[in-house]
Amino acid sequence: MKSKDLFPAIFSRHAEAYDRRLEQVMSRGEARGRQRIIDLLEARPGMRILDLACGPGNLSRKLASLVEPNGEVVGVDLALGMIERARLAAIPNARFEVMDIEELRLDAASFDGALCGHGLQFVPHLDRALGEARRVLRPGSRFAASVPAGSGPSAMTLLDSVIDRWLPPAPEAEDRSATRAAVLDPGLLKSAAIKAGFAAVREEVIEESVRWESAQQLVTLCTSWWACAARLDEVEDQRREAFAADAVATIATRYPGAFETKAQNNILFAVAP
């Protein structure tokens, strides 16, 4: 299956769960990778900012508050369900459009900054996505992106083991293997940005921790991760319930109270020449 057939449908079906989880971690300051790219953009009043793969608008909301009163944030995503969710939020100074970040229907040199929070890993052609981001930026404008780079042994490892026991394999897009390799390697990600025409390119790694009140909370929100959500879509209700019960029991045995999960994010920063 192709990326653009697989991912927009999954994210559309689970937009509400995704929004709920991300808003929770952002409100507590735990989404350090995403917050870092907002900080790197240095958005100011009056600027026009592009939020690529904007999802339900969690980053757009923060950006809109930085560019008010006369600035604008434009959020684009290929998942209709995400865009509908973002529009429902009625964020001042922000508008949202269904759009492919590899083929932006936007004028060249029309934005003062652009970012992408955990979206580049889903594009089949990373060069096109980065090239389009550079094209729509005015000279001297900043671009920043964050992509997940894995996590160490934790409650997530236990959850993954239960997922593998109960759920079918996750669907995989056949056309994004090169992108996955590039975003997981900061050096390759930097090279891709340079090839796309960006200048002053640099990368960094940000570690973040998310606090969970219980195993039940983690399992309840696991549908906001696309791979788990897609696998759950394929099973009947009775098996879903058995999976959830096993997952909660397995995690609670090791982590009976509140606990943290840790992850890394690769950060890309670049400037349009």
C-alpha positions as CSV (number, residue, x, y, z in Angstrom):
1,M,0.0,0.0,0.0
2,K,1.1,3.6,-0.7
3,S,1.7,6.1,2.0
4,K,-0.9,8.5,0.8
5,D,-3.5,5.8,0.7
6,L,-2.6,4.4,4.2
7,F,-1.8,7.2,6.6
8,P,-4.5,9.9,5.9
9,A,-7.2,7.3,6.4
10,I,-5.7,6.0,9.7
11,F,-5.1,9.5,11.1
12,S,-8.6,10.7,10.1
13,R,-10.3,7.8,11.9
14,H,-8.3,8.5,15.1
15,A,-8.0,12.3,15.0
16,E,-9.9,12.8,18.3
17,A,-7.6,10.3,20.3
18,Y,-4.5,11.9,18.7
19,D,-5.6,15.4,19.6
20,R,-6.5,14.4,23.2
21,R,-3.1,12.8,23.9
22,L,-1.0,15.5,22.2
23,E,-2.8,18.3,23.9
24,Q,-2.3,16.6,27.2
25,V,1.5,16.2,26.9
26,M,1.9,19.7,25.4
27,S,-0.1,21.4,28.2
28,R,2.3,19.8,30.7
29,G,5.4,20.8,28.7
30,E,6.4,17.2,28.0
31,A,6.4,17.4,24.2
32,R,9.9,18.9,24.2
33,G,10.7,18.0,20.6
34,R,7.6,19.9,19.2
35,Q,8.2,22.8,21.6
36,R,11.8,23.1,20.5
37,I,10.8,23.6,16.8
38,I,8.3,26.3,17.9
39,D,11.1,28.0,19.8
40,L,13.5,27.8,16.9
41,L,11.0,29.5,14.5
42,E,11.0,32.6,16.7
43,A,7.5,33.6,15.6
44,R,6.5,37.2,16.2
45,P,3.4,39.3,15.8
46,G,2.5,39.9,12.1
47,M,4.4,36.8,10.7
48,R,2.8,34.3,8.4
49,I,3.6,30.8,9.5
50,L,3.0,27.4,7.7
51,D,2.4,24.4,9.9
52,L,3.1,21.3,7.8
53,A,1.3,18.0,8.6
54,C,-0.5,20.1,11.2
55,G,-2.8,17.3,12.5
56,P,-5.6,18.7,14.7
57,G,-3.8,22.0,15.1
58,N,-2.0,21.6,18.4
59,L,1.1,23.4,17.3
60,S,-0.9,25.9,15.2
61,R,-2.7,27.0,18.3
62,K,0.6,28.0,20.0
63,L,1.9,29.6,16.9
64,A,-1.3,31.6,16.4
65,S,-0.9,33.2,19.8
66,L,2.6,34.2,18.9
67,V,1.7,36.0,15.6
68,E,-1.4,37.8,16.8
69,P,-3.0,40.2,16.3
70,N,-2.3,40.6,12.6
71,G,-0.3,37.5,11.7
72,E,-1.6,34.2,10.3
73,V,-1.0,30.5,10.7
74,V,-1.9,28.2,7.8
75,G,-2.1,24.5,8.7
76,V,-2.1,21.8,6.1
77,D,-2.5,18.0,6.4
78,L,-3.5,15.2,4.0
79,A,-5.9,13.7,6.6
80,L,-9.3,15.2,6.2
81,G,-10.3,14.1,9.7
82,M,-7.4,16.0,11.2
83,I,-8.3,19.1,9.3
84,E,-11.9,18.9,10.4
85,R,-10.8,18.5,14.0
86,A,-8.5,21.6,13.6
87,R,-11.3,23.7,12.1
88,L,-13.6,22.8,15.0
89,A,-11.2,24.4,17.4
90,A,-11.8,27.8,15.7
91,I,-8.3,29.0,16.5
92,P,-8.0,32.8,15.9
93,N,-5.6,33.8,13.2
94,A,-5.4,30.3,11.8
95,R,-6.9,28.5,8.9
96,F,-6.6,24.8,7.8
97,E,-6.6,23.1,4.4
98,V,-6.3,19.5,3.2
99,M,-3.1,19.6,1.3
100,D,-0.2,17.3,0.4
101,I,3.1,18.7,1.8
102,E,4.9,17.3,-1.2
103,E,2.7,19.4,-3.5
104,L,1.8,22.6,-1.7
105,R,-0.9,24.7,-3.4
106,L,0.7,27.9,-2.1
107,D,2.6,30.7,-3.6
108,A,6.4,30.8,-3.6
109,A,8.1,33.0,-1.0
110,S,4.8,33.6,0.8
111,F,5.6,32.6,4.4
112,D,7.9,34.0,7.1
113,G,8.5,30.6,8.7
114,A,7.5,26.9,8.5
115,L,7.6,23.9,10.7
116,C,6.6,20.2,10.8
117,G,6.0,18.4,14.0
118,H,6.3,14.6,13.6
119,G,5.1,14.5,10.0
120,L,8.1,14.1,7.8
121,Q,8.5,10.4,8.6
122,F,5.2,9.7,6.7
123,V,6.1,11.2,3.3
124,P,7.3,8.9,0.6
125,H,9.5,11.6,-1.0
126,L,11.4,13.5,1.6
127,D,13.2,15.6,-1.0
128,R,9.9,16.9,-2.4
129,A,8.5,17.8,1.0
130,L,11.7,19.7,2.0
131,G,11.9,21.3,-1.4
132,E,8.3,22.5,-1.2
133,A,8.9,23.9,2.3
134,R,11.9,25.9,1.0
135,R,9.9,27.1,-2.1
136,V,7.2,28.8,-0.1
137,L,9.5,30.5,2.4
138,R,10.8,34.0,1.9
139,P,14.6,34.5,1.9
140,G,16.0,34.4,5.4
141,S,12.9,32.6,6.8
142,R,13.3,29.7,9.2
143,F,12.3,26.1,8.9
144,A,12.2,23.5,11.8
145,A,11.1,19.9,12.0
146,S,10.9,17.3,14.7
147,V,10.7,13.5,14.0
148,P,10.5,10.7,16.6
149,A,13.8,8.8,16.9
150,G,12.8,5.9,19.1
151,S,12.7,5.2,22.8
152,G,14.5,3.1,25.4
153,P,13.2,0.1,27.4
154,S,10.1,1.2,29.3
155,A,6.4,0.6,29.7
156,M,6.2,1.1,26.0
157,T,8.3,-2.0,25.5
158,L,5.8,-4.0,27.6
159,L,2.9,-2.5,25.7
160,D,4.6,-3.5,22.4
161,S,5.0,-7.1,23.6
162,V,1.2,-7.3,24.3
163,I,0.4,-5.7,21.0
164,D,2.4,-8.3,19.2
165,R,0.6,-11.1,21.1
166,W,-2.9,-10.0,20.4
167,L,-3.0,-7.8,17.3
168,P,-2.2,-8.4,13.6
169,P,0.9,-6.8,12.1
170,A,0.8,-3.1,11.4
171,P,0.2,-2.2,7.8
172,E,3.3,-0.7,6.1
173,A,3.7,1.7,3.3
174,E,5.9,0.3,0.6
175,D,7.2,3.6,-0.6
176,R,8.7,5.3,2.5
177,S,11.7,3.1,3.4
178,A,14.2,5.7,2.2
179,T,12.4,8.4,4.2
180,R,12.4,6.3,7.4
181,A,16.1,5.7,7.1
182,A,16.8,9.4,6.6
183,V,14.7,10.8,9.5
184,L,16.2,8.4,11.9
185,D,19.7,9.5,11.1
186,P,20.4,13.2,11.9
187,G,23.2,13.3,9.4
188,L,21.1,12.0,6.5
189,L,18.3,14.4,7.5
190,K,20.7,17.3,7.4
191,S,22.0,16.2,4.0
192,A,18.4,16.1,2.7
193,A,17.8,19.6,3.8
194,I,21.0,20.9,2.1
195,K,20.0,19.1,-1.1
196,A,16.6,20.8,-1.0
197,G,18.4,24.2,-1.1
198,F,18.4,25.2,2.6
199,A,21.3,27.0,4.2
200,A,22.6,27.2,7.8
201,V,21.4,23.6,8.3
202,R,21.9,22.0,11.7
203,E,20.5,19.1,13.6
204,E,20.1,18.2,17.3
205,V,18.6,15.5,19.5
206,I,16.0,16.3,22.1
207,E,15.1,13.8,24.8
208,E,11.6,14.0,26.4
209,S,9.7,12.2,29.2
210,V,6.0,11.7,29.4
211,R,4.3,11.0,32.8
212,W,1.4,8.5,32.9
213,E,-0.8,8.3,36.0
214,S,-1.4,4.6,35.5
215,A,-1.2,1.6,33.1
216,Q,-4.8,2.1,32.3
217,Q,-4.2,5.7,31.1
218,L,-1.5,4.6,28.7
219,V,-3.5,1.7,27.3
220,T,-6.6,3.9,26.9
221,L,-4.6,6.4,24.8
222,C,-2.7,3.9,22.8
223,T,-5.1,4.3,19.8
224,S,-3.5,7.7,19.3
225,W,-0.4,6.1,18.0
226,W,-1.0,5.2,14.3
227,A,0.6,1.8,14.4
228,C,-1.4,0.6,17.3
229,A,-4.6,2.2,16.0
230,A,-4.3,0.5,12.6
231,R,-3.8,-2.9,14.2
232,L,-6.8,-2.4,16.5
233,D,-8.9,-1.5,13.5
234,E,-8.6,-5.1,12.3
235,V,-9.9,-6.9,15.4
236,E,-13.4,-7.5,16.8
237,D,-14.6,-5.9,20.1
238,Q,-14.1,-8.9,22.2
239,R,-10.5,-9.3,21.2
240,R,-9.9,-5.6,21.7
241,E,-11.2,-5.9,25.3
242,A,-9.0,-8.9,26.0
243,F,-5.9,-7.1,24.6
244,A,-6.6,-4.0,26.7
245,A,-7.0,-6.1,29.9
246,D,-3.8,-8.0,29.2
247,A,-1.9,-4.8,28.4
248,V,-3.0,-3.0,31.6
249,A,-2.2,-6.1,33.8
250,T,1.2,-6.6,32.1
251,I,2.3,-3.0,32.5
252,A,0.8,-2.6,36.0
253,T,2.7,-5.6,37.3
254,R,6.0,-3.7,36.5
255,Y,4.7,-0.2,37.0
256,P,1.9,-0.3,39.7
257,G,1.6,3.4,40.0
258,A,2.5,6.5,38.0
259,F,5.5,6.2,35.7
260,E,7.4,7.9,32.9
261,T,8.2,6.9,29.3
262,K,11.2,8.4,27.5
263,A,11.8,9.1,23.9
264,Q,14.2,10.9,21.6
265,N,13.4,13.4,18.7
266,N,15.7,14.4,15.9
267,I,15.4,18.1,15.3
268,L,16.2,19.8,12.0
269,F,16.7,23.5,11.7
270,A,17.4,25.4,8.4
271,V,17.1,28.8,6.8
272,A,15.8,29.6,3.3
273,P,18.5,31.4,1.3
